[in-house]
Amino acid sequence: MLCLLTIAASAQDFKIKSFDFKGNFRSDFGIGAGVTMGVDVFDFAPSYNYYFNSDKNYWTIDADFHYNFFAARDVTIYPIAGLAILNVGDETKIGADLGCGVAYDLNSEWAIKAELKYQVIKNWDDLYLSVGASYHF
């Protein structure tokens, strides 16, 4: 993940836009953090998510791509497509993320975000909602 961030940050005009914090609500609860990087209307948003489950705690790494539509003043809507890595105990699986998101800029530094994503992972498909905040650089 660190290598990918370093390579992406070195690309011309590609910059880190925000640091993101979120709560994930599915059949269990999780917390996550990530960064949003991009150029113009295209974003790359890798994140790490940790879930608290009564049986087994688990984590995911998401590498999502967004295409931003500026719907109204301070409102951005974006489709989500990307890869997901799921780790439960000793088992690791790879899948895909599909969904949509919306961000509302509170001011020049902070935004609130919500995303609805469907993770397609063998024997682990799940629809979930993420709600969080972003700090813009």
Buried (B, 14 or more C-beta within 10 A) or exposed (E): EEEEBEEBEEEEEBEBBBBBBBBBEBEBEBBBEBBBBBEEEEBBBBBBBEBEEEEEBBBBBBBBBBBBEEEEEEEBBBBBEBBBBBEBEEEEBEBBBBBEBBBEBEEEEEBEBBBBBBBEBEEBEBEBBBEBBBEBE
